[in-house]
């Protein structure tokens, strides 16, 4: 269960990182 939550958290983190690089 914890792994599934971590995966979702990492998903948004990855998007934020891409946004920062794109910006």
C-alpha positions as CSV (number, residue, x, y, z in Angstrom):
1,X,0.0,0.0,0.0
2,X,2.8,2.4,0.9
3,X,4.5,1.7,-2.4
4,X,1.4,2.7,-4.3
5,X,1.2,6.0,-2.5
6,X,4.9,6.7,-3.1
7,X,4.5,6.1,-6.8
8,X,1.8,8.7,-7.1
9,X,3.9,11.2,-5.1
10,X,6.8,10.6,-7.4
11,X,4.6,11.1,-10.5
12,X,3.8,14.7,-9.5
13,X,7.4,15.3,-8.4
14,X,8.6,14.2,-11.9
15,X,6.1,16.6,-13.6
16,X,7.3,19.5,-11.4
17,X,10.9,18.7,-12.2
18,X,10.2,18.7,-15.9
19,X,8.3,22.0,-15.6
20,X,11.3,23.6,-13.8
21,X,13.7,22.4,-16.6
22,X,11.3,23.6,-19.3
23,X,10.9,26.9,-17.6
